[in-house]
Each structure stands twice: as C-alpha cells, then as structure tokens.
Amino acid sequence: MKTSAASAIWAVEQVAGELRETYLAVAAATVLLERTSAGCAHPAVRQARRSGEDALDLAGDAERQLSEGVRRLRADAGHQEPATIGGLVEVLDAARDELDAAAARLAQLPARITGAGKQLLDSHRGDPATATAAGQWQRAAEQLDLMTVSLASAVAALASYTGGLSGAEPATT
C-alpha cells in the first residue's frame, strides 16, 4: 500500500474513531432525553427526540461508509507495489504517536473517576447503591491505569522497532 493511501486510511480511521465517540455521547443524551421526557407530547420535545434518533442513524451510516472505503482500499492494497521501509516507518510512527496521545489522555481519567467516586461517597454515606457504584468506578479506574501501561508498552515497542528499521537504533528481534 502506498504511503499516501496508508496516511489517508489512517486519517479516516481517526475520524471514524471520533465519530464513534460522538455517537456514544449523542446516544447517551438521547437516552437521557427519552427518560426525562417520557409521556411528554410537546412538539419541541418530540422533534428533539426524532432529531437525536436521526443523528444516530446518520452517524451509523457515515461510519459504515468510512469503514467500507477503508476495507476496499485494504483489499486493493494487494494489487499495489510493496511499501518502502521509509513508508512503513512513517505509518508505524503515526500509529505510535496516536497510541502515545491516547495514553496521555487516558492517564488523566482514573483520577477524575476516583474523585467523582469520592464525591459520591461523601455525599451519600451508607447508601449501598452508592458504595456499589463507587466500587465499580474504582475498578474502571484501575482498568484504565492498566490500559495506560499497555499503551505505553506498545509505544515503546514501536519506537524500538521503527528505530531499528530506520537504522537510528540497533535492530531488535
């Protein structure tokens, strides 16, 4: 696959990832709207619900179109000239940079989750549901910590590998 096609695929995959994140936010807002407006017949609320559902349908279709385009390009890659070492290093470096950025974003989340759990526990002492939710949030924070460590490991491995490919560092096995 040529470097320009690989870069374009990478860019579209990043957009698709952001689209999925936005989809989840819209889905959550739509569920909240549905729950709080159950039984409400006001035209503005009905329009908001319909528009939210339409947005979700459109986002799903857009994501499918992006994925299908990427799939077609990857299938066609077998018919193109092999990538150069420089092109491979460029794509792997881009992947490494994205993983590193994701690790940096994720590293901030556990403290926020823990803080929210502490705030919840402080405001609802002795409530079993609150204690259960806070415990689940703490486990999620721990999982995100582990995810950050895994991403850091992936970043280090890619840096070592591409350094060896490019000749900047001794090759690793």
C-alpha positions as CSV (number, residue, x, y, z in Angstrom):
1,M,0.0,0.0,0.0
2,K,1.4,3.4,-0.9
3,T,2.3,5.8,1.9
4,S,-0.3,8.3,0.7
5,A,-3.1,5.7,0.8
6,A,-1.9,4.5,4.2
7,S,-1.9,8.0,5.5
8,A,-5.4,8.6,4.1
9,I,-6.7,5.4,5.7
10,W,-5.1,6.4,9.0
11,A,-6.8,9.8,8.8
12,V,-10.2,8.3,8.0
13,E,-9.8,5.8,10.8
14,Q,-9.1,8.6,13.3
15,V,-12.2,10.4,12.1
16,A,-14.2,7.2,12.4
17,G,-13.0,6.8,16.0
18,E,-14.0,10.4,16.8
19,L,-17.4,9.7,15.1
20,R,-17.9,6.6,17.4
21,E,-17.1,8.7,20.5
22,T,-19.5,11.4,19.4
23,Y,-22.1,8.7,18.6
24,L,-21.9,7.4,22.2
25,A,-22.3,11.0,23.5
26,V,-25.3,11.6,21.3
27,A,-26.8,8.1,22.3
28,A,-26.4,9.0,26.0
29,A,-28.0,12.3,25.5
30,T,-30.9,10.7,23.5
31,V,-31.5,8.1,26.3
32,L,-31.5,10.9,28.9
33,L,-33.9,12.9,26.8
34,E,-36.1,9.9,26.4
35,R,-36.2,9.1,30.1
36,T,-36.9,12.6,31.2
37,S,-39.5,13.4,28.6
38,A,-41.4,10.1,28.7
39,G,-45.1,10.9,28.2
40,C,-44.4,14.5,27.1
41,A,-46.3,15.4,23.9
42,H,-44.8,18.8,23.4
43,P,-43.8,19.2,19.7
44,A,-40.4,20.6,20.5
45,V,-39.5,17.6,22.7
46,R,-40.8,15.2,20.1
47,Q,-38.8,17.0,17.5
48,A,-35.7,16.8,19.7
49,R,-36.1,13.0,20.2
50,R,-36.7,12.5,16.4
51,S,-33.7,14.6,15.5
52,G,-31.5,12.8,18.0
53,E,-32.5,9.4,16.6
54,D,-32.0,10.7,13.0
55,A,-28.5,11.9,14.0
56,L,-27.7,8.4,15.4
57,D,-28.9,6.8,12.2
58,L,-26.8,9.2,10.1
59,A,-23.7,8.7,12.2
60,G,-24.1,4.9,11.9
61,D,-24.4,5.2,8.1
62,A,-21.4,7.5,7.9
63,E,-19.3,5.1,10.0
64,R,-20.3,2.2,7.7
65,Q,-19.4,4.2,4.6
66,L,-16.0,5.1,6.1
67,S,-15.3,1.5,7.1
68,E,-16.3,0.2,3.7
69,G,-14.0,2.6,1.9
70,V,-11.1,1.6,4.2
71,R,-11.9,-2.1,3.6
72,R,-11.9,-1.6,-0.2
73,L,-8.5,0.2,-0.1
74,R,-7.0,-2.5,2.0
75,A,-8.4,-5.2,-0.3
76,D,-6.9,-3.3,-3.3
77,A,-3.5,-3.0,-1.5
78,G,-2.6,-6.5,-2.7
79,H,-2.5,-5.1,-6.2
80,Q,-0.1,-2.3,-5.4
81,E,3.6,-2.1,-5.2
82,P,5.1,-3.1,-1.8
83,A,5.6,-0.3,0.7
84,T,9.1,1.1,1.3
85,I,10.9,0.8,4.6
86,G,10.6,4.6,5.0
87,G,6.8,4.4,4.3
88,L,6.4,1.6,6.8
89,V,8.3,3.6,9.4
90,E,6.2,6.6,8.7
91,V,2.9,4.7,9.2
92,L,4.2,2.9,12.3
93,D,5.5,6.2,13.7
94,A,2.0,7.7,13.1
95,A,0.4,4.7,14.9
96,R,2.9,5.2,17.8
97,D,2.1,8.9,18.1
98,E,-1.6,8.1,18.2
99,L,-1.1,5.4,20.9
100,D,1.1,7.8,22.9
101,A,-1.6,10.6,22.7
102,A,-4.3,8.1,23.7
103,A,-2.1,7.0,26.7
104,A,-1.7,10.7,27.7
105,R,-5.5,11.3,27.5
106,L,-6.3,8.1,29.4
107,A,-3.7,8.8,32.2
108,Q,-6.0,11.7,33.2
109,L,-9.2,9.7,33.6
110,P,-8.5,7.5,36.6
111,A,-8.0,10.5,38.9
112,R,-11.2,12.1,37.6
113,I,-13.2,8.9,38.1
114,T,-11.7,8.4,41.6
115,G,-12.6,12.0,42.5
116,A,-16.1,11.6,41.3
117,G,-16.4,8.3,43.4
118,K,-15.1,10.1,46.5
119,Q,-17.5,13.0,46.0
120,L,-20.4,10.5,45.6
121,L,-19.4,8.6,48.7
122,D,-19.0,11.8,50.7
123,S,-22.5,13.0,49.8
124,H,-24.3,9.6,50.2
125,R,-22.7,7.9,53.2
126,G,-24.0,4.5,54.0
127,D,-26.0,4.0,50.8
128,P,-25.4,0.5,49.4
129,A,-26.1,1.5,45.8
130,T,-23.7,4.4,46.1
131,A,-21.0,2.1,47.6
132,T,-21.5,-0.4,44.8
133,A,-21.3,2.3,42.1
134,A,-18.2,3.8,43.6
135,G,-16.6,0.4,43.8
136,Q,-17.4,-0.2,40.1
137,W,-16.0,3.2,39.2
138,Q,-12.8,2.4,41.1
139,R,-12.4,-0.9,39.2
140,A,-12.9,1.0,36.0
141,A,-10.2,3.5,37.0
142,E,-7.8,0.6,37.7
143,Q,-8.6,-0.9,34.3
144,L,-7.8,2.5,32.7
145,D,-4.5,2.6,34.6
146,L,-3.7,-0.9,33.2
147,M,-4.7,0.3,29.7
148,T,-2.4,3.3,30.0
149,V,0.5,0.9,30.9
150,S,-0.3,-1.3,28.0
151,L,-0.4,1.6,25.6
152,A,3.0,2.8,27.0
153,S,4.4,-0.6,26.3
154,A,3.1,-0.6,22.7
155,V,4.6,2.9,22.2
156,A,8.0,1.7,23.5
157,A,7.9,-1.4,21.3
158,L,7.0,0.5,18.2
159,A,9.7,3.1,18.9
160,S,12.3,0.3,19.3
161,Y,11.1,-1.5,16.1
162,T,11.0,1.6,13.9
163,G,14.3,2.8,15.3
164,G,15.8,-0.5,14.2
165,L,14.1,-0.4,10.8
166,S,15.3,3.1,10.1
167,G,18.8,2.4,11.3
168,A,18.5,5.0,14.1
169,E,18.9,2.3,16.8
170,P,20.2,-1.3,16.8
171,A,17.6,-3.7,15.4
172,T,15.5,-5.7,17.9
173,T,14.3,-9.2,17.4
